[in-house]
Amino acid sequence: MTFSFSHLTSALALAAGLAVAPMMAHAAESDGIVVYNAQHETLTQAWADGFTKETGIKVTIRNGSDMQFANQIVQEGAASPADVYLTENSPGMALVDANKLFAPVDAATLAQVPETFKAADGNWVGVAARSTVFAYDKTKLKEADLPKSLLDLADPKWKGRWGASPAGADFQAIVSALLELKGEDATRAWLKAMKENASFYKGNSVAMKAVNAGETEGAVIYHYYWFGDQAKTGENSKNVSLHYFKNQDPGAFVSISGGGVLASSQHQKEAQAFLKWITGKGGQAVLRDGNSFEYAVGNGEASNPKLVPLSDLQAPKVEPSKLNSKKVTDLMTEAGLI
């Protein structure tokens, strides 16, 4: 069989093409940024779509939970494929920051958000916020009957009358604030009483449905579950009203959803641009105009007009980097709550 020079050239070209194809595919996969997302999927997708439309930068979203991703990032270390980490609550951000795995947030991005809604060290920034509320059965309770403080729910008179979702990151963030504000002894005592007094549900929406159905008189949840249901059919919240504790009470805690750029990111410029976009006018407008019903946190940026204004919530001042997820889980485990 005769093998000409032209055959050899063609064979070499084919081999080269086969070798290059996987490299090109890998390059295509690595275009843009990867976001470890623990925020609501629809909200982050809206942010990603808006950012990509404006900048042309592709955003790949991997969805999970706050502490799942926080622990994963710590395990992955410098080998993490993530460029950006977004959370619903700040304890996950604090854990990653404590392990020195964040790059400093660009100064221009930090300038877009008030001091209250960002880490003191400038390594992560708030992207949205949610308020603690007591969702109550308005057919059974009048305003005069409501607890004046979150701490009042430890009273024996509330035994069997309220509920929560203790296994969730949302409630654990609330307990983190209680720990920071009132100390370990008071938190331990409150959790012990909670074990005696409260019913436990799997998720804030399930807890709210239980209130609506008359299974329990109230539940400690975040505000947006009620607003979200009201914006749909209202069938799971028609008998429910929201009580805001205010007065710098632990029950008035406003939890910060955070965003940070991983120090190991190979796409620092693009990742920082994404964080700047979601804390800027474009990203905060998604909160104002969309149906997530989370609070906007950007300087001068308005939240959804249906929400009680942030300035009226009288939230306690809590340094987000001090919210201790491990201590909270230890105390909740000790109390038999998780």
C-alpha positions in Angstrom: 0.0 0.0 0.0 1.4 3.4 -1.0 1.2 6.1 1.6 1.8 9.5 0.0 3.0 12.7 1.6 -0.5 14.2 1.2 -1.9 11.3 3.2 0.6 11.9 5.9 -0.2 15.6 6.1 -3.9 14.8 6.3 -3.3 12.3 9.1 -1.2 14.7 11.1 -3.8 17.4 10.7 -6.6 15.1 11.9 -4.5 14.0 14.9 -3.8 17.6 15.7 -7.5 18.5 15.4 -8.5 15.6 17.8 -5.9 16.8 20.3 -7.0 20.4 20.1 -10.7 19.7 20.3 -10.8 18.8 24.0 -8.6 21.8 24.8 -11.1 24.1 23.0 -14.0 22.5 24.8 -12.2 23.1 28.1 -11.5 26.6 27.2 -15.2 27.1 26.3 -16.3 25.8 29.7 -13.9 28.1 31.5 -15.2 31.2 29.7 -16.9 33.6 32.2 -17.3 33.0 35.9 -18.6 30.2 38.2 -20.9 31.2 41.0 -21.5 29.0 44.1 -25.0 30.2 44.8 -26.9 29.7 48.0 -29.3 32.5 47.3 -32.7 31.9 45.8 -32.2 30.4 42.3 -34.6 32.7 40.5 -33.0 35.8 42.0 -29.5 34.9 41.1 -30.5 33.8 37.6 -32.1 37.2 37.1 -28.9 38.9 38.3 -26.8 36.7 36.0 -29.0 37.3 33.0 -28.9 41.1 33.6 -25.1 41.1 34.1 -24.5 38.9 31.0 -26.8 41.1 28.9 -24.9 44.2 29.9 -21.3 42.9 29.8 -21.4 39.8 27.6 -19.7 37.8 30.4 -21.1 34.3 30.9 -22.2 33.2 34.4 -22.4 29.5 35.3 -24.5 29.0 38.5 -24.1 26.1 40.8 -26.9 26.0 43.4 -26.6 24.7 47.0 -27.0 25.9 50.6 -25.1 28.5 52.7 -23.1 26.2 54.9 -22.8 23.4 52.3 -20.9 25.7 50.0 -19.0 27.5 52.8 -17.6 24.1 54.0 -17.0 23.0 50.5 -15.0 26.2 49.7 -12.9 25.6 52.9 -12.2 22.0 51.8 -11.4 23.0 48.2 -9.1 25.9 49.3 -7.0 27.3 46.4 -8.3 24.5 44.1 -11.9 25.8 44.2 -13.5 26.2 40.7 -15.7 29.0 42.1 -15.1 32.6 41.3 -18.0 34.1 43.4 -19.9 32.9 46.5 -23.4 34.2 47.2 -25.4 33.4 50.3 -28.8 33.9 51.9 -27.3 34.7 55.3 -23.9 35.9 56.5 -22.5 33.1 58.8 -21.3 31.2 55.7 -19.5 34.3 54.5 -17.9 34.7 57.9 -16.6 31.1 57.8 -15.0 31.5 54.4 -13.5 34.9 55.4 -12.1 33.4 58.6 -10.2 30.9 56.5 -8.8 33.8 54.4 -10.2 32.6 51.2 -11.7 35.8 49.9 -10.0 38.5 47.8 -10.7 42.0 49.0 -13.8 43.5 47.4 -13.0 46.4 45.0 -13.3 49.8 46.7 -15.9 51.0 44.1 -18.2 48.1 45.0 -17.8 48.6 48.7 -18.7 52.3 48.2 -22.1 51.3 46.8 -23.2 49.7 50.1 -23.6 51.2 53.6 -21.3 50.1 56.4 -24.2 48.2 58.0 -24.4 45.8 55.1 -20.8 44.7 54.6 -18.0 43.0 56.4 -15.7 45.3 58.5 -12.6 43.9 56.7 -14.0 44.6 53.2 -13.6 41.0 52.1 -17.3 40.6 51.3 -20.3 42.7 50.8 -24.1 42.6 51.3 -26.2 42.0 48.2 -29.7 41.8 49.7 -31.3 41.6 53.2 -34.2 39.9 54.9 -36.0 40.7 58.2 -37.0 38.4 61.0 -40.7 38.4 61.7 -43.3 36.6 63.8 -45.9 35.3 61.4 -49.2 34.9 63.3 -52.7 33.6 62.9 -54.8 36.8 62.8 -58.0 34.8 63.4 -56.6 33.8 66.8 -54.3 36.5 68.0 -54.8 40.3 68.3 -51.9 42.7 68.4 -52.1 43.0 72.2 -51.5 39.2 72.4 -48.3 39.2 70.4 -44.8 38.7 72.0 -43.1 42.0 72.6 -39.7 40.4 72.2 -38.3 37.2 70.6 -37.2 36.3 74.1 -40.8 36.2 75.3 -41.4 33.0 73.3 -39.4 31.2 76.0 -42.2 31.9 78.5 -44.2 28.7 79.4 -47.4 30.5 78.3 -46.2 30.1 74.7 -45.8 26.3 75.0 -47.3 24.5 72.0 -48.2 27.8 70.4 -45.4 28.7 68.0 -43.0 27.1 65.6 -39.9 27.5 63.5 -37.5 25.7 61.2 -34.4 25.1 63.4 -32.5 23.0 60.9 -32.4 25.8 58.3 -29.7 28.4 57.7 -32.2 31.2 58.1 -33.2 30.3 61.7 -29.6 29.5 62.6 -28.6 33.0 61.5 -31.3 34.4 63.8 -29.9 32.4 66.7 -26.4 33.7 65.7 -27.7 37.2 66.2 -29.2 36.3 69.5 -25.9 34.9 70.6 -24.0 38.0 69.6 -26.5 40.3 71.2 -27.4 38.5 74.4 -24.5 36.1 75.0 -24.1 32.4 75.4 -26.0 31.8 78.7 -29.1 33.7 77.5 -29.0 31.9 74.2 -28.6 28.5 75.8 -31.6 29.2 78.1 -33.8 30.4 75.2 -33.0 27.4 73.0 -33.8 25.1 75.9 -37.2 26.8 76.3 -37.7 26.6 72.6 -37.2 22.8 72.7 -40.1 22.7 75.2 -42.4 25.3 73.6 -42.1 25.1 69.9 -43.2 22.9 67.0 -40.6 22.2 64.3 -41.1 22.4 60.6 -38.9 21.8 57.6 -38.6 25.2 56.0 -40.0 28.7 56.6 -42.8 28.2 54.0 -44.0 25.0 55.8 -44.0 26.9 59.1 -46.1 29.7 57.6 -48.5 27.2 56.1 -48.9 25.6 59.5 -49.9 29.0 61.0 -52.3 29.6 58.1 -53.9 26.2 58.6 -54.4 26.8 62.4 -51.9 24.2 63.4 -49.9 26.7 65.5 -50.5 30.3 66.4 -47.3 31.8 65.2 -43.9 31.1 63.7 -40.5 32.8 63.5 -39.6 33.2 59.9 -38.3 35.7 57.4 -40.6 38.3 55.9 -40.5 37.5 52.2 -42.2 34.1 52.5 -45.4 36.0 53.3 -45.0 38.6 50.6 -44.1 36.0 48.0 -47.3 34.0 48.8 -49.4 37.1 48.8 -48.1 38.0 45.4 -49.3 34.6 44.0 -52.6 33.2 45.2 -52.3 34.0 49.0 -53.7 30.6 49.7 -51.0 29.8 52.2 -51.0 33.1 54.0 -54.6 34.4 53.9 -55.0 33.9 57.7 -51.5 35.2 58.5 -50.2 38.7 59.4 -46.6 39.7 60.2 -45.4 41.1 63.5 -42.2 43.1 63.5 -40.5 43.1 66.9 -38.6 46.4 66.3 -36.9 48.2 69.2 -33.4 46.7 68.4 -34.8 43.4 69.7 -33.0 40.2 68.6 -36.3 39.4 66.9 -35.8 42.5 64.7 -32.6 41.0 63.3 -32.0 41.8 59.6 -29.9 39.1 58.0 -27.5 40.1 55.2 -27.2 38.0 52.1 -23.5 38.3 51.1 -21.3 38.1 48.1 -17.6 37.6 47.8 -14.9 36.9 45.3 -12.7 33.9 45.9 -9.0 34.7 46.2 -8.3 31.6 44.1 -10.4 32.8 41.2 -8.7 32.9 37.8 -11.2 35.5 36.6 -10.7 38.3 39.2 -11.7 41.1 36.9 -14.9 39.5 35.8 -15.8 38.2 39.2 -15.4 41.7 40.8 -17.4 43.2 37.9 -20.3 40.8 38.7 -20.2 41.8 42.4 -20.2 45.4 41.5 -23.2 44.9 39.1 -25.4 43.2 41.6 -24.8 45.8 44.3 -25.2 48.6 41.8 -28.3 50.0 40.2 -28.9 47.1 37.8 -28.8 44.4 40.4 -30.6 46.3 43.1 -33.4 47.2 40.6 -34.0 43.4 40.2 -34.8 43.4 44.0 -37.0 46.5 43.7 -39.0 45.3 40.6 -38.9 41.5 41.0 -40.8 39.1 43.1 -38.0 38.0 45.5 -39.3 40.5 48.1 -35.8 40.8 49.6 -34.6 44.2 50.6 -32.2 46.2 48.4 -29.1 47.3 50.3 -27.3 49.6 47.9 -26.9 53.2 48.8 -30.0 55.1 47.9 -31.6 52.1 46.2 -35.3 51.5 46.8 -36.7 48.1 47.9 -40.0 46.7 46.6 -42.6 49.3 47.6 -44.8 46.6 49.2 -42.2 46.0 52.0 -42.0 47.8 55.3 -39.1 50.2 54.8 -35.8 49.0 56.2 -35.4 52.2 58.1 -38.7 51.5 60.0 -37.6 48.0 61.2 -35.4 49.3 64.1 -33.1 46.4 63.7 -30.3 45.7 66.2 -26.8 46.5 65.2 -24.9 43.3 64.6 -21.4 43.0 63.1 -22.0 40.3 60.5 -18.5 38.9 60.6 -19.1 38.0 64.3 -22.0 35.7 63.6 -20.7 32.3 64.7 -22.2 29.4 62.9 -20.2 26.7 64.7 -21.1 27.9 68.1 -24.7 28.2 67.2 -24.9 24.6 65.8 -23.1 23.4 69.0 -25.7 25.1 71.2 -28.6 24.0 69.1 -27.3 20.4 69.1 -26.9 20.6 72.9 -30.5 21.7 73.1 -31.7 18.9 70.9 -33.0 21.1 68.2 -30.8 19.8 65.3 
